């Protein structure tokens, strides 16, 4: 699954704002806005974003 899709699902599930997500996950409050407008993430930042999401998954 693309990181963009994972972020959008995470935002819906947690009801977190896009700005807050970007600030917490990457230190960039415009991250989600930029992704929605076609920005591509470099591998290092993509890994940080995926780790942020994984760390906040509910326990099985």
Phi and psi restraints in degrees (range 20) as a CNS / XPLOR table:
assign (resid 1 and name C) (resid 2 and name N)
       (resid 2 and name CA) (resid 2 and name C) 1.0 -70.2 20.0 2
assign (resid 2 and name N) (resid 2 and name CA)
       (resid 2 and name C) (resid 3 and name N) 1.0 151.5 20.0 2
assign (resid 2 and name C) (resid 3 and name N)
       (resid 3 and name CA) (resid 3 and name C) 1.0 -63.4 20.0 2
assign (resid 3 and name N) (resid 3 and name CA)
       (resid 3 and name C) (resid 4 and name N) 1.0 -34.5 20.0 2
assign (resid 3 and name C) (resid 4 and name N)
       (resid 4 and name CA) (resid 4 and name C) 1.0 -61.1 20.0 2
assign (resid 4 and name N) (resid 4 and name CA)
       (resid 4 and name C) (resid 5 and name N) 1.0 -44.9 20.0 2
assign (resid 4 and name C) (resid 5 and name N)
       (resid 5 and name CA) (resid 5 and name C) 1.0 -63.9 20.0 2
assign (resid 5 and name N) (resid 5 and name CA)
       (resid 5 and name C) (resid 6 and name N) 1.0 -41.2 20.0 2
assign (resid 5 and name C) (resid 6 and name N)
       (resid 6 and name CA) (resid 6 and name C) 1.0 -61.2 20.0 2
assign (resid 6 and name N) (resid 6 and name CA)
       (resid 6 and name C) (resid 7 and name N) 1.0 -41.8 20.0 2
assign (resid 6 and name C) (resid 7 and name N)
       (resid 7 and name CA) (resid 7 and name C) 1.0 -63.1 20.0 2
assign (resid 7 and name N) (resid 7 and name CA)
       (resid 7 and name C) (resid 8 and name N) 1.0 -47.4 20.0 2
assign (resid 7 and name C) (resid 8 and name N)
       (resid 8 and name CA) (resid 8 and name C) 1.0 -61.1 20.0 2
assign (resid 8 and name N) (resid 8 and name CA)
       (resid 8 and name C) (resid 9 and name N) 1.0 -41.7 20.0 2
assign (resid 8 and name C) (resid 9 and name N)
       (resid 9 and name CA) (resid 9 and name C) 1.0 -64.0 20.0 2
assign (resid 9 and name N) (resid 9 and name CA)
       (resid 9 and name C) (resid 10 and name N) 1.0 -42.2 20.0 2
assign (resid 9 and name C) (resid 10 and name N)
       (resid 10 and name CA) (resid 10 and name C) 1.0 -61.2 20.0 2
assign (resid 10 and name N) (resid 10 and name CA)
       (resid 10 and name C) (resid 11 and name N) 1.0 -44.4 20.0 2
assign (resid 10 and name C) (resid 11 and name N)
       (resid 11 and name CA) (resid 11 and name C) 1.0 -62.4 20.0 2
assign (resid 11 and name N) (resid 11 and name CA)
       (resid 11 and name C) (resid 12 and name N) 1.0 -42.2 20.0 2
assign (resid 11 and name C) (resid 12 and name N)
       (resid 12 and name CA) (resid 12 and name C) 1.0 -66.1 20.0 2
assign (resid 12 and name N) (resid 12 and name CA)
       (resid 12 and name C) (resid 13 and name N) 1.0 -43.0 20.0 2
assign (resid 12 and name C) (resid 13 and name N)
       (resid 13 and name CA) (resid 13 and name C) 1.0 -67.1 20.0 2
assign (resid 13 and name N) (resid 13 and name CA)
       (resid 13 and name C) (resid 14 and name N) 1.0 -38.5 20.0 2
assign (resid 13 and name C) (resid 14 and name N)
       (resid 14 and name CA) (resid 14 and name C) 1.0 -97.4 20.0 2
assign (resid 14 and name N) (resid 14 and name CA)
       (resid 14 and name C) (resid 15 and name N) 1.0 -10.4 20.0 2
assign (resid 14 and name C) (resid 15 and name N)
       (resid 15 and name CA) (resid 15 and name C) 1.0 59.1 20.0 2
assign (resid 15 and name N) (resid 15 and name CA)
       (resid 15 and name C) (resid 16 and name N) 1.0 31.0 20.0 2
assign (resid 15 and name C) (resid 16 and name N)
       (resid 16 and name CA) (resid 16 and name C) 1.0 -86.4 20.0 2
assign (resid 16 and name N) (resid 16 and name CA)
       (resid 16 and name C) (resid 17 and name N) 1.0 142.6 20.0 2
assign (resid 16 and name C) (resid 17 and name N)
       (resid 17 and name CA) (resid 17 and name C) 1.0 -71.9 20.0 2
assign (resid 17 and name N) (resid 17 and name CA)
       (resid 17 and name C) (resid 18 and name N) 1.0 153.4 20.0 2
assign (resid 17 and name C) (resid 18 and name N)
       (resid 18 and name CA) (resid 18 and name C) 1.0 -61.8 20.0 2
assign (resid 18 and name N) (resid 18 and name CA)
       (resid 18 and name C) (resid 19 and name N) 1.0 -39.0 20.0 2
assign (resid 18 and name C) (resid 19 and name N)
       (resid 19 and name CA) (resid 19 and name C) 1.0 -65.2 20.0 2
assign (resid 19 and name N) (resid 19 and name CA)
       (resid 19 and name C) (resid 20 and name N) 1.0 -44.8 20.0 2
assign (resid 19 and name C) (resid 20 and name N)
       (resid 20 and name CA) (resid 20 and name C) 1.0 -63.6 20.0 2
assign (resid 20 and name N) (resid 20 and name CA)
       (resid 20 and name C) (resid 21 and name N) 1.0 -43.1 20.0 2
assign (resid 20 and name C) (resid 21 and name N)
       (resid 21 and name CA) (resid 21 and name C) 1.0 -57.4 20.0 2
assign (resid 21 and name N) (resid 21 and name CA)
       (resid 21 and name C) (resid 22 and name N) 1.0 -50.8 20.0 2
assign (resid 21 and name C) (resid 22 and name N)
       (resid 22 and name CA) (resid 22 and name C) 1.0 -59.2 20.0 2
assign (resid 22 and name N) (resid 22 and name CA)
       (resid 22 and name C) (resid 23 and name N) 1.0 -41.7 20.0 2
assign (resid 22 and name C) (resid 23 and name N)
       (resid 23 and name CA) (resid 23 and name C) 1.0 -65.3 20.0 2
assign (resid 23 and name N) (resid 23 and name CA)
       (resid 23 and name C) (resid 24 and name N) 1.0 -44.5 20.0 2
assign (resid 23 and name C) (resid 24 and name N)
       (resid 24 and name CA) (resid 24 and name C) 1.0 -74.0 20.0 2
assign (resid 24 and name N) (resid 24 and name CA)
       (resid 24 and name C) (resid 25 and name N) 1.0 -41.1 20.0 2
assign (resid 24 and name C) (resid 25 and name N)
       (resid 25 and name CA) (resid 25 and name C) 1.0 -79.2 20.0 2
assign (resid 25 and name N) (resid 25 and name CA)
       (resid 25 and name C) (resid 26 and name N) 1.0 -33.0 20.0 2
assign (resid 25 and name C) (resid 26 and name N)
       (resid 26 and name CA) (resid 26 and name C) 1.0 -138.9 20.0 2
assign (resid 26 and name N) (resid 26 and name CA)
       (resid 26 and name C) (resid 27 and name N) 1.0 -1.0 20.0 2
assign (resid 26 and name C) (resid 27 and name N)
       (resid 27 and name CA) (resid 27 and name C) 1.0 71.4 20.0 2
assign (resid 27 and name N) (resid 27 and name CA)
       (resid 27 and name C) (resid 28 and name N) 1.0 21.2 20.0 2
assign (resid 27 and name C) (resid 28 and name N)
       (resid 28 and name CA) (resid 28 and name C) 1.0 -134.2 20.0 2
assign (resid 28 and name N) (resid 28 and name CA)
       (resid 28 and name C) (resid 29 and name N) 1.0 99.3 20.0 2
assign (resid 28 and name C) (resid 29 and name N)
       (resid 29 and name CA) (resid 29 and name C) 1.0 -63.9 20.0 2
assign (resid 29 and name N) (resid 29 and name CA)
       (resid 29 and name C) (resid 30 and name N) 1.0 -16.1 20.0 2
assign (resid 29 and name C) (resid 30 and name N)
       (resid 30 and name CA) (resid 30 and name C) 1.0 -95.9 20.0 2
assign (resid 30 and name N) (resid 30 and name CA)
       (resid 30 and name C) (resid 31 and name N) 1.0 4.4 20.0 2
assign (resid 30 and name C) (resid 31 and name N)
       (resid 31 and name CA) (resid 31 and name C) 1.0 -52.4 20.0 2
assign (resid 31 and name N) (resid 31 and name CA)
       (resid 31 and name C) (resid 32 and name N) 1.0 -54.7 20.0 2
assign (resid 31 and name C) (resid 32 and name N)
       (resid 32 and name CA) (resid 32 and name C) 1.0 -66.7 20.0 2
assign (resid 32 and name N) (resid 32 and name CA)
       (resid 32 and name C) (resid 33 and name N) 1.0 -42.1 20.0 2
assign (resid 32 and name C) (resid 33 and name N)
       (resid 33 and name CA) (resid 33 and name C) 1.0 -57.2 20.0 2
assign (resid 33 and name N) (resid 33 and name CA)
       (resid 33 and name C) (resid 34 and name N) 1.0 -46.3 20.0 2
assign (resid 33 and name C) (resid 34 and name N)
       (resid 34 and name CA) (resid 34 and name C) 1.0 -64.8 20.0 2
assign (resid 34 and name N) (resid 34 and name CA)
       (resid 34 and name C) (resid 35 and name N) 1.0 -39.2 20.0 2
assign (resid 34 and name C) (resid 35 and name N)
       (resid 35 and name CA) (resid 35 and name C) 1.0 -62.6 20.0 2
assign (resid 35 and name N) (resid 35 and name CA)
       (resid 35 and name C) (resid 36 and name N) 1.0 -40.4 20.0 2
assign (resid 35 and name C) (resid 36 and name N)
       (resid 36 and name CA) (resid 36 and name C) 1.0 -64.4 20.0 2
assign (resid 36 and name N) (resid 36 and name CA)
       (resid 36 and name C) (resid 37 and name N) 1.0 -22.4 20.0 2
assign (resid 36 and name C) (resid 37 and name N)
       (resid 37 and name CA) (resid 37 and name C) 1.0 -101.7 20.0 2
assign (resid 37 and name N) (resid 37 and name CA)
       (resid 37 and name C) (resid 38 and name N) 1.0 16.9 20.0 2
assign (resid 37 and name C) (resid 38 and name N)
       (resid 38 and name CA) (resid 38 and name C) 1.0 104.3 20.0 2
assign (resid 38 and name N) (resid 38 and name CA)
       (resid 38 and name C) (resid 39 and name N) 1.0 2.1 20.0 2
assign (resid 38 and name C) (resid 39 and name N)
       (resid 39 and name CA) (resid 39 and name C) 1.0 -63.6 20.0 2
assign (resid 39 and name N) (resid 39 and name CA)
       (resid 39 and name C) (resid 40 and name N) 1.0 141.3 20.0 2
assign (resid 39 and name C) (resid 40 and name N)
       (resid 40 and name CA) (resid 40 and name C) 1.0 -108.5 20.0 2
assign (resid 40 and name N) (resid 40 and name CA)
       (resid 40 and name C) (resid 41 and name N) 1.0 140.3 20.0 2
assign (resid 40 and name C) (resid 41 and name N)
       (resid 41 and name CA) (resid 41 and name C) 1.0 -91.4 20.0 2
assign (resid 41 and name N) (resid 41 and name CA)
       (resid 41 and name C) (resid 42 and name N) 1.0 142.7 20.0 2
assign (resid 41 and name C) (resid 42 and name N)
       (resid 42 and name CA) (resid 42 and name C) 1.0 -75.3 20.0 2
assign (resid 42 and name N) (resid 42 and name CA)
       (resid 42 and name C) (resid 43 and name N) 1.0 157.0 20.0 2
assign (resid 42 and name C) (resid 43 and name N)
       (resid 43 and name CA) (resid 43 and name C) 1.0 -54.8 20.0 2
assign (resid 43 and name N) (resid 43 and name CA)
       (resid 43 and name C) (resid 44 and name N) 1.0 -40.2 20.0 2
assign (resid 43 and name C) (resid 44 and name N)
       (resid 44 and name CA) (resid 44 and name C) 1.0 -64.1 20.0 2
assign (resid 44 and name N) (resid 44 and name CA)
       (resid 44 and name C) (resid 45 and name N) 1.0 -46.0 20.0 2
assign (resid 44 and name C) (resid 45 and name N)
       (resid 45 and name CA) (resid 45 and name C) 1.0 -69.1 20.0 2
assign (resid 45 and name N) (resid 45 and name CA)
       (resid 45 and name C) (resid 46 and name N) 1.0 -37.4 20.0 2
assign (resid 45 and name C) (resid 46 and name N)
       (resid 46 and name CA) (resid 46 and name C) 1.0 -60.0 20.0 2
assign (resid 46 and name N) (resid 46 and name CA)
       (resid 46 and name C) (resid 47 and name N) 1.0 -40.6 20.0 2
assign (resid 46 and name C) (resid 47 and name N)
       (resid 47 and name CA) (resid 47 and name C) 1.0 -62.9 20.0 2
assign (resid 47 and name N) (resid 47 and name CA)
       (resid 47 and name C) (resid 48 and name N) 1.0 -41.0 20.0 2
assign (resid 47 and name C) (resid 48 and name N)
       (resid 48 and name CA) (resid 48 and name C) 1.0 -63.8 20.0 2
assign (resid 48 and name N) (resid 48 and name CA)
       (resid 48 and name C) (resid 49 and name N) 1.0 -41.9 20.0 2
assign (resid 48 and name C) (resid 49 and name N)
       (resid 49 and name CA) (resid 49 and name C) 1.0 -65.8 20.0 2
assign (resid 49 and name N) (resid 49 and name CA)
       (resid 49 and name C) (resid 50 and name N) 1.0 -45.4 20.0 2
assign (resid 49 and name C) (resid 50 and name N)
       (resid 50 and name CA) (resid 50 and name C) 1.0 -63.3 20.0 2
assign (resid 50 and name N) (resid 50 and name CA)
       (resid 50 and name C) (resid 51 and name N) 1.0 -37.8 20.0 2
assign (resid 50 and name C) (resid 51 and name N)
       (resid 51 and name CA) (resid 51 and name C) 1.0 -65.7 20.0 2
assign (resid 51 and name N) (resid 51 and name CA)
       (resid 51 and name C) (resid 52 and name N) 1.0 -39.8 20.0 2
assign (resid 51 and name C) (resid 52 and name N)
       (resid 52 and name CA) (resid 52 and name C) 1.0 -60.0 20.0 2
assign (resid 52 and name N) (resid 52 and name CA)
       (resid 52 and name C) (resid 53 and name N) 1.0 -46.2 20.0 2
assign (resid 52 and name C) (resid 53 and name N)
       (resid 53 and name CA) (resid 53 and name C) 1.0 -65.0 20.0 2
assign (resid 53 and name N) (resid 53 and name CA)
       (resid 53 and name C) (resid 54 and name N) 1.0 -44.7 20.0 2
assign (resid 53 and name C) (resid 54 and name N)
       (resid 54 and name CA) (resid 54 and name C) 1.0 -62.5 20.0 2
assign (resid 54 and name N) (resid 54 and name CA)
       (resid 54 and name C) (resid 55 and name N) 1.0 -35.3 20.0 2
assign (resid 54 and name C) (resid 55 and name N)
       (resid 55 and name CA) (resid 55 and name C) 1.0 -70.4 20.0 2
assign (resid 55 and name N) (resid 55 and name CA)
       (resid 55 and name C) (resid 56 and name N) 1.0 -16.4 20.0 2
assign (resid 55 and name C) (resid 56 and name N)
       (resid 56 and name CA) (resid 56 and name C) 1.0 -111.7 20.0 2
assign (resid 56 and name N) (resid 56 and name CA)
       (resid 56 and name C) (resid 57 and name N) 1.0 16.6 20.0 2
assign (resid 56 and name C) (resid 57 and name N)
       (resid 57 and name CA) (resid 57 and name C) 1.0 -76.4 20.0 2
assign (resid 57 and name N) (resid 57 and name CA)
       (resid 57 and name C) (resid 58 and name N) 1.0 143.0 20.0 2
assign (resid 57 and name C) (resid 58 and name N)
       (resid 58 and name CA) (resid 58 and name C) 1.0 -65.8 20.0 2
assign (resid 58 and name N) (resid 58 and name CA)
       (resid 58 and name C) (resid 59 and name N) 1.0 146.6 20.0 2
assign (resid 58 and name C) (resid 59 and name N)
       (resid 59 and name CA) (resid 59 and name C) 1.0 -66.5 20.0 2
assign (resid 59 and name N) (resid 59 and name CA)
       (resid 59 and name C) (resid 60 and name N) 1.0 140.3 20.0 2
